[in-house]
Amino acid sequence: MKVTLKNIGKKYESREEFTLRNINLEIDDKDFCVILGPSGCGKTTLLRMIAGLNSITEGDLIFDDKRVNKLASKDRDIAMVFQSYALYPHMTVYDNMAFSLSMRKERKNIINERVTEAAKLLQIEQYLQSKPSDISGGQRQRVALGRAIVRKPKVFLMDEPLSNLDAKLREHMRIELVRIHKQMETTTIYVTHDQVEAMTMATKIILMNDGKIQQVGKPTEFYERPQNMFVARFIGSPTINMIRGKVKDGKFISEDGIIKVTPNEIDKKALKNYDGKDVFLGIRSERFLSGKTEESFEGIIDVIEVLGKEKTLFVKLKSGKDLNITVPGHYKYEMGESHNFGLDVDALHFFDAETQERIN
């Protein structure tokens, strides 16, 4: 099912300002769409509006070609998985998964067929006669997913379903959710604050902040072409390095005068009207070059984080500014050493210092 939002807004009676406004989106059929953002940005409110759990103040919510603003949640052909498993403790796993179908008075053979099919897909067949208290957190999350799957909805809505799991189990469940989505080919809208979940699972990401959409696109676009400084800083770990400076005669010079770099031809054209103006240069930690060149700069290694396959060097410049630089794990560096680094000119991001928008 295709889900379209046209100028969607939400205003609570107790507040003067809109929580969400001018939300325009197209979520295509079979998309795995992740709504990403920090706490309080409005992502769960938006999901609940799509689900029919929150009313819509203004705009149109359209499922395929049908406006559903006033349609009851139970009639929207959706299934929702919440952060809490919300399983009935006195029921078996089978009965928990079958509950919604039983309430609809579905035939027993169809209930059994769908529960068995979902349990096989989720690899929990052996737990069907267990109680929720007898199984692990990861298995309970699978049961909650199974309860949604048996309904065979046209849209899955998921609100941070993996946040209660430990790191290893979250990693495993991310892979499982992608597999399930491929097998079921159902439109999925997934809310999270975890950029790793978004980058690894989504076919489309919607990044929100302060009730507004900052960028929509494929995961790689957020990393390689962030549309503003918020997007650039939110996506990626370690956080992108931001260096303030000026453009002078086609060259970027940091405000402390330490970093000087000549952009590539594409960026030079984009910066043509910024000569003498303040801009921010963004560069990811893995896009630094090692060694002394005409445009390299010197820094002292202050702290080293060893992560196995790679190391993150926290480098302090003479001005006191810190940079994070990622190098392969087998490279030898010691704290307190002075080293020369340069910038990969094909990996620079420039932002307007006033608007904080990308300079294209």
C-alpha positions in Angstrom: 0.0 0.0 0.0 1.2 3.5 -0.8 1.0 6.0 2.1 0.8 9.7 1.2 0.9 12.7 3.6 -0.1 16.1 2.3 0.5 19.1 4.5 -0.1 17.1 7.6 -0.2 19.1 10.9 -0.9 18.3 14.6 -1.8 20.8 17.3 -2.8 19.9 20.8 -5.4 22.0 22.6 -3.1 22.6 25.5 -0.3 24.1 23.3 -0.2 27.3 21.4 2.1 26.0 18.6 1.8 23.1 16.2 3.8 20.0 17.2 4.0 19.0 13.5 3.3 21.1 10.5 3.6 20.9 6.7 4.6 17.3 6.6 4.6 16.1 3.0 5.7 12.5 2.3 5.2 9.7 -0.2 5.9 6.2 1.1 5.8 3.8 -1.8 4.3 0.3 -1.7 6.7 -2.2 -0.2 9.0 0.5 1.1 10.9 -0.1 4.4 10.6 3.5 5.5 12.4 4.6 8.7 11.4 7.8 10.5 14.5 8.9 12.4 15.2 11.7 14.8 16.1 12.7 18.4 13.7 12.4 21.3 10.9 14.9 21.1 11.2 15.6 17.3 7.6 14.3 16.6 8.4 11.0 14.9 6.2 8.9 17.2 3.4 11.5 17.0 3.5 11.2 13.2 3.4 7.4 13.4 0.4 7.5 15.7 -1.4 9.8 13.3 -0.8 7.3 10.5 -2.1 4.6 12.8 -5.2 6.5 13.7 -4.3 6.7 17.4 -3.8 10.5 17.2 -6.2 12.8 15.4 -5.0 14.9 12.4 -5.4 18.7 12.9 -4.8 19.6 9.2 -3.8 18.1 5.9 -4.7 14.8 4.2 -3.6 11.2 5.0 -4.1 9.0 2.0 -3.8 5.2 1.7 -3.4 4.4 -2.0 -6.2 6.7 -3.3 -8.4 6.8 -0.2 -8.4 9.7 2.3 -8.4 8.1 5.8 -8.2 11.0 8.2 -11.5 10.1 9.9 -11.2 6.3 9.4 -11.0 4.3 12.7 -7.7 2.6 13.4 -9.2 -0.9 13.2 -10.4 -0.2 9.7 -7.1 1.0 8.2 -5.7 -2.5 7.5 -2.6 -1.8 9.6 -0.7 -3.6 12.4 1.4 -1.9 15.0 4.3 -3.2 17.0 5.2 -1.1 20.1 8.3 -0.6 22.1 6.8 -2.7 24.9 5.8 -6.2 23.9 2.4 -5.9 25.6 1.8 -9.7 25.7 -0.9 -11.3 27.8 1.1 -13.1 30.5 -1.6 -15.7 31.2 -1.8 -16.7 27.6 0.5 -19.0 25.6 2.6 -17.7 22.8 0.1 -19.3 20.4 -2.9 -17.6 22.0 -1.1 -14.2 22.1 -0.4 -14.5 18.4 -3.9 -15.7 17.6 -5.7 -13.1 19.8 -6.6 -10.5 17.1 -7.9 -13.2 14.7 -9.9 -14.8 17.5 -11.5 -11.4 18.3 -12.5 -11.2 14.7 -14.1 -14.7 15.0 -11.9 -16.0 12.2 -12.2 -19.8 11.5 -9.9 -22.0 13.6 -8.2 -23.6 10.7 -7.2 -20.2 9.3 -6.0 -19.0 12.7 -3.9 -22.2 13.1 -2.5 -21.8 9.5 -1.5 -18.2 10.0 0.0 -18.6 13.5 2.0 -21.6 12.3 3.2 -19.8 9.2 4.3 -16.7 11.3 6.0 -18.8 13.9 8.0 -20.6 11.2 9.0 -17.3 9.7 10.1 -16.0 13.1 11.7 -19.3 14.1 9.6 -19.6 17.3 7.6 -22.8 16.5 9.1 -24.6 19.6 7.8 -21.8 21.9 4.1 -21.8 20.8 2.9 -23.5 24.0 5.2 -21.5 26.3 4.1 -18.5 28.4 5.8 -15.1 27.8 7.5 -15.4 31.2 9.3 -18.6 30.1 11.0 -17.1 27.0 13.7 -14.5 26.5 13.3 -10.8 25.6 14.2 -11.4 22.0 11.7 -14.2 21.7 9.0 -12.0 23.2 9.8 -9.4 20.6 9.3 -12.0 17.9 6.0 -13.0 19.4 4.9 -9.3 19.3 5.9 -9.2 15.6 4.1 -12.5 15.0 0.9 -11.1 16.5 1.1 -8.3 13.8 2.1 -10.6 11.0 -0.8 -13.0 11.4 -3.2 -10.2 10.6 -1.6 -9.9 7.1 -2.0 -6.1 7.1 -1.2 -3.8 4.2 1.0 -1.6 6.4 3.3 -2.4 9.4 3.9 0.3 11.8 6.8 -0.2 14.3 7.6 2.2 17.2 11.2 1.5 18.4 10.6 -2.3 18.7 14.2 -3.2 19.4 15.1 -0.6 22.0 14.5 -3.0 24.9 17.0 -5.6 23.6 20.7 -5.8 24.2 23.2 -4.7 21.6 24.0 -8.2 20.2 20.3 -9.2 20.0 19.4 -5.8 18.3 22.0 -6.5 15.6 20.5 -10.0 15.0 16.9 -8.7 15.0 17.8 -5.9 12.5 18.9 -8.6 10.0 15.7 -10.7 10.8 13.4 -7.7 10.2 14.9 -7.0 6.8 14.5 -10.7 5.9 10.9 -10.7 7.1 10.2 -7.5 5.1 11.6 -9.1 1.9 9.5 -12.2 2.3 6.3 -10.4 3.2 6.7 -7.4 0.8 4.5 -5.2 3.0 4.9 -1.5 3.4 6.7 -0.9 6.7 7.0 2.4 8.6 9.5 2.1 11.4 10.3 4.8 14.1 13.7 4.9 15.8 16.3 7.4 17.2 19.1 4.9 16.4 20.9 5.9 13.2 22.5 2.4 12.9 19.0 0.8 12.6 18.0 3.4 10.0 21.1 3.1 7.9 21.1 -0.7 7.9 17.4 -1.4 7.5 15.8 1.3 5.5 15.1 1.7 1.8 14.0 5.3 2.6 14.9 7.5 5.6 12.9 10.5 6.9 15.0 12.5 9.3 13.1 14.8 11.6 14.0 17.6 14.0 11.7 20.0 15.9 8.6 18.7 14.2 10.0 19.3 10.7 11.4 17.0 8.0 15.1 17.7 7.5 15.8 15.3 4.6 14.2 12.4 2.8 16.1 9.8 0.8 18.2 6.6 0.6 20.5 5.9 3.5 23.7 6.6 1.4 22.4 10.1 0.5 22.4 11.1 4.2 26.0 10.1 4.7 27.3 11.3 1.4 25.2 14.4 0.7 23.6 15.8 4.0 21.3 18.7 3.2 22.2 20.7 6.3 24.5 20.7 9.3 21.9 19.0 11.5 21.7 16.0 9.1 25.5 15.9 8.8 26.0 15.8 12.5 23.2 13.4 13.3 24.3 10.7 10.8 27.6 9.1 11.2 29.8 7.9 14.1 32.2 9.5 15.1 30.4 12.8 14.5 31.4 14.6 11.4 34.1 17.3 11.9 32.8 20.8 11.3 35.4 23.5 10.7 34.4 27.2 10.5 36.3 29.4 8.1 36.2 31.7 5.1 36.5 31.3 1.3 39.3 33.4 -0.1 40.1 33.3 -3.8 38.6 29.9 -4.2 40.4 28.4 -1.2 39.0 27.5 2.2 40.9 28.8 5.2 39.8 27.9 8.8 39.2 30.8 11.2 42.4 29.8 13.1 44.4 29.8 9.9 45.7 26.3 10.4 43.6 24.4 7.8 43.9 25.5 4.2 42.5 23.5 1.4 41.8 24.0 -2.3 38.4 22.4 -3.1 37.8 20.3 -6.2 36.3 21.9 -9.3 32.7 21.0 -8.5 33.0 22.6 -5.0 34.8 25.6 -6.4 31.8 26.4 -8.7 29.4 25.9 -5.7 31.5 28.4 -3.6 31.8 31.0 -6.4 29.4 33.4 -4.7 30.9 32.8 -1.2 34.2 34.6 -1.6 35.0 36.4 1.6 32.0 34.9 3.4 31.9 32.5 6.4 31.2 28.9 5.7 31.5 25.6 7.5 33.6 22.7 6.1 32.4 19.2 7.1 34.6 16.2 6.7 34.0 12.6 7.9 36.6 11.1 10.2 37.8 8.4 7.7 38.4 11.0 4.9 41.7 12.5 6.3 45.0 11.8 4.6 48.2 11.1 6.4 51.6 12.6 5.6 53.1 16.0 4.9 52.0 17.9 1.8 51.6 21.5 0.7 48.1 21.7 2.3 48.6 19.4 5.3 48.4 20.6 8.9 50.0 19.5 12.1 48.2 18.1 15.2 49.0 16.3 18.4 47.2 13.0 19.2 45.4 13.6 22.4 43.4 10.4 22.9 43.2 7.1 20.9 40.1 4.9 20.9 40.9 1.3 19.9 37.9 -0.4 18.2 39.6 -3.4 16.7 39.4 -3.0 13.0 39.9 0.7 13.3 41.2 3.4 15.7 39.8 6.9 16.3 42.4 9.5 16.9 41.3 12.6 18.8 43.7 15.2 17.4 44.3 18.6 19.0 45.4 21.6 16.9 47.5 24.5 18.1 44.4 26.6 18.3 42.8 24.1 20.7 40.3 22.8 18.2 39.7 19.0 18.3 39.3 16.7 15.3 38.4 13.1 15.1 40.3 11.0 12.6 39.7 7.3 11.9 42.6 5.1 10.7 42.9 1.3 10.2 43.4 -0.7 13.4 46.8 -1.9 12.5 48.3 1.6 12.0 50.7 2.6 14.8 50.0 5.8 16.6 50.8 6.9 20.2 49.2 9.5 22.4 51.3 12.7 22.6 52.8 12.2 19.1 52.7 15.0 16.5 51.5 14.1 13.0 50.6 15.8 9.7 47.2 15.3 8.2 45.5 16.5 5.0 41.9 16.5 3.7 40.5 14.4 0.9 39.2 17.1 -1.4 36.6 14.8 -2.9 35.0 14.3 0.5 34.4 17.9 1.6 30.9 19.2 2.6 30.3 23.0 2.6 27.5 24.7 4.5 26.3 28.3 4.7 27.3 29.6 8.1 24.1 31.6 8.4 21.4 29.2 7.2 23.4 26.0 7.9 22.1 24.6 4.6 24.4 22.7 2.2 26.1 24.8 -0.5 25.3 23.0 -3.8 
